[in-house]
Amino acid sequence: MKILTFSPTLTKIEYTLQDTENEKPLLEGMVRDWRGSRHIQKILREVKEKIILSGYTAEAITTIDFAIAIRVPFGGSIFTRTKIADDDMTTELEKYIPYSPLHLPPVITLLAAVNKIFPETVAVVAFETAFFTELPDREKYYAVSPDMSNIGLRRFGYHGIFHKYAYLEGKKSSNARKILSICLENRPEIAAVMDGRPLMVTSGATPLEGLPGLTTCGEIDPYLITAISKKMDLGPEEINNILTTKSGFTAICGKNVSFDDIFKKSAPEYKLAKDIMQYGILKNCGSGIAAMGGLDLIVFTGSYSYLGRFIGPWLQNKLSLHISGKIKHPAWLCLDHDIHRLLANEAMETLK
């Protein structure tokens, strides 16, 4: 089966054509500044032409052996699993725009464009937050005034597709029940998953909470927002821009960096960033172990999953347990599937 995948972000949209019988994509590409109804329709027409030029007829794109899979970062509490797109889905997503005003409007536009340019092709939508709709209440809710309950203040995870994959592969490889899933993306995230259910996740109501990212601050004292506003005379949008695009390890190092720089290079300017990242991972792994009451396996996923080969042995030593006079080191595993391959897998499972 052939599956055309789309993974949109605020600044770009990536796409691939996956063959479920082969590991490597048949086609892949990326477009920046993709927003706007006419623009996205133009992009989709170009993608469709590339598919046809690569050897598929226009009729083949409408058969049951061809589908589209779209990654959506936010689906609120209502979308608990990957679903086939329909008009009701668009209506429900529109209700959630106030909770995700940056991500959802362009995604809704993308869904409309897919329906227009690929009218006979089944579209499957995978929500990153779906995996976390079953978080325990103790983890899901914040200790805030009940007057704020109507604005949806609750914790969501934002790399649910990777965490689900980490659990399934961890269970398959070692029959593990209690898994620490460490997703190494530009905005990293850790989840504790026990028997397929997430019990803890580092991200919050937005991906800004939790671990620091390449340009994001991670968890900070909420009062700092007020202090920044008063001392620097900045408004909400300006503060948000600082915390999401000018903070994190880029701010610590004083220049644009990648996680490869932080973990593979020994230059002095990377030391503090590495220490903060490792400490953040260690601290949150401790929370995850406490939530699950133990640990069977650590699984690394995401674009930088291979860095688990550096972090894994370090965590093994830090998280070793003394049991009956013996030292038990937790096992770890690196998985290298990218988000597009996982999107194709999600589509296949849903269409079954």
Secondary structure, DSSP 8 states (H G I E B T S, - for coil): -EEEEEEE-SSEEEEEEEETT-SS-SEEEEEES--SHHHHHHHHHHHHHHHHHTT--TTGGGSTTEEEEEEES--TTT--S-EE--HHHHHHHHHTGGGSTTTHHHHHHHHHHHHHHSTTSEEEEEETTGGGTT--HHHHB-S--GGGGGGT-B---S-HHHHHHHHHHHHHHH--SEEEEEE-SSS-EEEEEETTEEEEES--SSTTSSS--SS---S--THHHHHHHHHHT--HHHHHHHHHHS-HHHHHHTS---HHHHHH---GGGHHHHHHHHHHHHHHHHHHHHHHTS-SEEEEESTTGGGHHHHHHHHHHHT-EEETTEEE--EEEE----HHHHHHHHHHHHH-
